Amino acid sequence: MIKQKRFRTGPETGTTWKRALKRDWELYLMLSIPLFLTILFKYGAYPGLRIAFMNYLPAKGFEGSEWVGFETFRKVFRDRDFLLALRNSLIFNFAEVIISFPMPIILALILNELKYPRFKKVSQTILYLPHFLSWAIIGSLTYTLFRTETGLVNNILLSAGLISKRIPFLTENLNWSITYLLVGVWAGMGWGSIIYLAAISSINEELYEAAMIDGAGRWKRMWYITLPGIKPTVITLLIMTLGRLMGSSYERLSAMGNVNVKAVSYQLAIYIYEKGLASGTGFSKAAAVGLFQSFVGLLLVLASDRFAKALGEDGLL
């Protein structure tokens, strides 16, 4: 008698966790590593946040330090340097949302329209490379290119007769702000386009073929098929970007900042380092500012998620 083989035709129902663990143990093993690291570095530090409500002194430790409630927060919010850092962080992060966020989308749309595969691959590789450079290297390149007296950009513009005197790209507030934002776009847009290219690749090709039969050109296919197809991805990444609206990169600021532009380059990351960590006695202040950043970021994520759902989108949460 021939034993008939059973084939699974749909999702398996009634699967116990033991059976699922035995069947997919390799996947669970791989998942356990990032899960452990996330718990260790993201949640394991949470008990230490109590120093934001203490006058924490390393010599006395958690048990010996005095509880001060919200006094540290009150001192921080009355500090003029904090208000300056907060203002600069908000201005630059809003500008990055407006300028930097759409660039990976535009780049992904352009790359998707390229017809020569080899040129497309070479272009993608060149555009991804800046992501792998540290901010120390990017800062050195920036100063080499945009230095006022000997910078390559100023030399080219002068030689071409486009300017009559050298532009202080890195020593004047407005010029430094524009340079800072554009360097950020250059460094991140290639890597950011990967997610959008993956979303574009999941769009049904039959939609493009049907549109071509109906006479839709390249721009109409992009507008009516590609952009609606990646809209959920755009909304998800926008919500995540808004959650980082209070953040800033210390590496980027320290690599590109200088004393001439302190009025615009002094952001919360610099404030936390100078007032909190470098002083050796401001750990409570650093924790209070960090907790404030996280709390505002959480509120922004929840609000933007609620707003997206009110508009009929899936949201993030």
C-alpha positions in Angstrom: 0.0 0.0 0.0 1.4 3.3 -1.1 1.4 5.9 1.7 0.0 9.2 0.4 2.1 12.2 1.1 0.3 15.2 2.7 0.9 18.6 1.4 0.3 21.8 3.3 -2.1 24.0 1.4 -2.4 27.0 3.8 -1.3 28.5 7.0 -0.8 26.0 9.7 -3.4 26.3 12.5 -3.1 25.1 16.1 0.7 25.2 16.0 2.1 25.2 19.5 5.1 27.3 20.4 7.2 24.2 21.0 6.4 22.9 17.5 7.1 26.3 16.0 10.4 26.6 17.9 11.4 23.1 16.8 10.5 23.8 13.2 12.1 27.3 12.8 14.8 27.1 15.5 17.4 28.6 13.2 15.3 31.8 12.7 14.6 32.1 16.4 18.3 31.7 17.1 19.2 34.5 14.7 16.5 36.7 16.1 17.7 36.1 19.7 21.0 38.0 19.0 19.6 41.4 18.0 16.8 41.0 20.5 19.4 40.5 23.3 21.4 43.5 22.2 18.3 45.7 22.0 17.2 44.7 25.5 20.7 45.2 26.9 21.5 48.6 25.3 18.1 50.1 24.9 16.1 48.9 27.9 19.0 47.9 30.3 19.9 51.5 30.7 16.4 52.6 31.8 17.0 52.3 35.6 19.9 54.8 35.2 17.4 57.4 34.0 16.5 58.1 37.7 19.6 60.3 38.0 17.6 62.9 36.1 15.6 63.3 39.3 18.6 63.2 41.6 21.7 65.3 42.3 23.8 62.5 41.2 27.4 62.3 42.4 29.4 59.3 41.1 31.3 59.1 44.4 28.0 58.6 46.3 26.3 56.3 43.7 22.6 55.9 43.3 21.9 55.1 46.9 23.9 58.1 48.4 22.8 60.8 46.0 20.1 63.2 46.9 16.6 63.1 45.3 15.7 66.5 43.9 12.5 65.8 41.9 12.1 68.1 38.9 14.7 70.6 40.1 17.2 69.6 37.5 14.6 70.0 34.7 13.8 73.5 36.1 17.5 74.5 36.0 17.9 73.2 32.5 14.8 75.0 31.1 16.0 78.3 32.7 19.5 77.9 31.1 20.1 80.3 28.1 22.5 77.8 26.5 19.8 75.1 26.6 17.3 77.5 24.9 19.9 78.3 22.2 20.6 74.6 21.7 16.9 73.8 21.6 16.2 76.5 19.1 19.0 75.5 16.8 18.1 71.8 17.0 14.5 72.4 16.1 15.4 74.8 13.2 17.9 72.4 11.6 15.8 69.3 12.1 12.8 71.0 10.5 15.0 72.1 7.6 16.3 68.5 7.3 12.8 67.2 7.1 11.9 69.7 4.3 15.2 69.4 2.4 16.8 66.0 3.2 13.7 63.8 3.5 12.4 64.1 -0.1 15.9 63.7 -1.6 16.1 59.8 -1.3 12.6 59.6 -2.8 13.6 61.7 -5.8 16.8 59.8 -6.1 15.0 56.4 -6.0 12.5 57.5 -8.7 15.4 58.6 -10.9 17.4 55.4 -10.4 14.2 53.4 -11.1 13.9 55.1 -14.5 17.4 54.4 -15.6 17.4 51.9 -18.5 21.0 50.8 -18.6 21.6 48.2 -15.8 25.4 48.6 -15.6 25.2 52.4 -15.3 22.4 52.0 -12.8 24.5 49.7 -10.6 27.6 51.9 -10.8 25.5 55.0 -9.9 23.9 53.3 -6.9 27.3 52.1 -5.6 28.8 55.7 -5.9 25.8 57.1 -4.2 25.9 54.6 -1.3 29.6 55.2 -0.5 29.2 58.4 1.5 27.1 56.5 4.1 30.1 54.4 5.0 32.4 57.4 5.6 32.7 58.6 9.2 31.9 62.2 10.0 35.5 62.8 10.8 36.4 62.0 7.1 33.4 64.0 5.8 34.3 66.9 7.9 37.9 66.9 6.6 36.6 66.7 3.0 34.2 69.6 3.7 37.0 71.8 5.1 39.2 70.9 2.1 36.5 71.8 -0.4 34.9 74.8 1.2 37.7 76.6 3.0 37.6 80.3 2.3 41.2 80.9 1.2 42.3 77.6 -0.3 39.1 75.7 -0.8 38.6 73.9 -4.1 35.1 75.3 -4.6 36.1 78.9 -4.1 39.0 78.4 -6.5 36.8 76.9 -9.2 34.2 79.7 -8.8 36.8 82.4 -9.0 38.5 80.8 -12.0 35.2 80.6 -13.8 34.4 84.2 -13.0 31.2 83.3 -11.2 32.2 85.2 -8.0 34.3 88.3 -7.5 35.4 87.5 -3.9 35.7 84.3 -1.9 32.6 83.0 -0.1 33.0 82.1 3.6 31.2 78.8 3.4 32.3 77.6 6.9 32.8 80.8 8.9 29.5 82.7 8.3 26.3 81.6 10.0 24.0 81.4 6.9 26.6 79.9 4.6 27.6 77.4 7.2 23.9 76.4 7.7 23.4 75.8 4.0 26.7 73.9 3.7 25.8 71.8 6.8 22.4 70.8 5.4 23.7 70.0 1.9 26.6 67.9 3.2 24.0 66.0 5.2 21.9 65.4 2.1 25.0 64.2 0.1 26.0 61.8 2.9 22.6 60.2 3.5 20.4 60.3 0.4 22.1 57.4 -1.4 21.6 55.0 1.5 18.1 56.3 2.2 17.0 55.5 -1.3 17.5 51.8 -0.8 14.3 51.4 1.1 12.3 53.3 -1.5 13.9 51.2 -4.3 12.8 48.1 -2.5 9.3 49.4 -2.2 9.3 50.3 -5.9 10.4 46.8 -6.8 7.3 45.4 -5.0 4.9 47.3 -7.3 3.1 45.0 -9.7 4.6 45.3 -13.2 1.2 44.6 -14.8 0.2 48.1 -13.6 3.0 49.7 -15.7 2.2 47.5 -18.7 -1.5 48.4 -18.6 -0.6 52.1 -18.2 1.7 51.9 -21.2 -1.0 50.3 -23.3 -3.3 53.2 -22.3 -0.7 55.6 -23.5 0.7 56.8 -20.2 4.1 58.4 -20.5 7.0 58.0 -18.0 5.9 61.0 -15.8 2.3 59.8 -15.6 3.4 56.2 -14.7 5.7 57.7 -12.0 2.9 60.0 -10.7 0.0 57.6 -10.8 1.7 54.2 -10.1 5.1 54.6 -8.5 4.4 57.3 -6.0 1.1 55.8 -4.7 2.9 52.4 -4.5 5.5 53.7 -2.2 3.2 56.1 -0.2 2.9 53.7 2.9 6.7 53.5 3.0 7.1 57.3 2.8 4.6 57.8 5.6 6.2 55.2 7.8 9.7 56.8 7.4 8.3 60.3 7.8 6.8 59.3 11.2 10.1 57.8 12.2 11.9 61.0 11.1 9.6 63.2 13.1 10.4 61.1 16.2 14.0 62.3 15.8 13.1 65.9 15.5 14.7 66.8 18.9 17.9 64.8 18.2 21.2 65.8 16.7 24.5 64.2 15.8 27.5 65.1 18.0 29.9 63.6 15.6 28.5 65.6 12.7 28.5 68.9 14.7 31.9 68.4 16.1 33.3 67.6 12.7 31.8 70.6 10.9 31.4 73.2 13.7 33.8 75.9 14.7 33.9 78.9 17.0 32.8 81.4 14.3 29.4 79.7 13.8 28.7 78.7 17.4 25.4 80.7 17.3 24.0 78.2 14.9 26.0 75.0 15.4 25.4 74.9 19.2 22.7 72.1 19.4 21.5 69.7 22.1 24.1 67.1 21.4 26.8 69.7 22.1 25.0 71.0 25.1 24.7 67.5 26.6 28.4 66.8 26.2 29.6 70.2 27.4 27.2 70.8 30.3 26.6 67.2 31.2 29.5 64.9 30.5 32.6 67.0 30.0 32.0 68.9 33.3 32.2 65.7 35.3 29.4 66.8 37.6 26.4 67.3 35.3 25.3 63.7 34.7 21.9 64.5 36.1 21.6 67.5 33.7 22.6 65.3 30.7 20.1 62.6 31.7 17.4 65.2 32.1 18.0 66.6 28.6 18.1 63.2 27.1 14.9 62.2 28.8 13.3 65.4 27.6 14.4 64.6 24.0 13.0 61.1 24.2 9.7 62.2 25.7 9.1 64.9 23.0 10.1 62.4 20.3 7.6 59.9 21.6 4.9 62.4 21.6 5.7 63.4 18.0 5.6 59.8 16.8 2.2 59.2 18.5 0.8 62.4 17.2 2.0 61.9 13.6 0.8 58.3 13.7 -2.6 59.4 14.9 -2.7 62.1 12.2 -1.7 59.6 9.4 -4.5 57.2 10.5 -7.0 60.0 10.5 -6.1 60.6 6.9 -6.9 56.9 6.1 -3.3 55.6 6.1 -2.0 52.6 8.0 0.4 54.6 10.3 3.3 53.1 12.1 1.9 51.7 15.4 
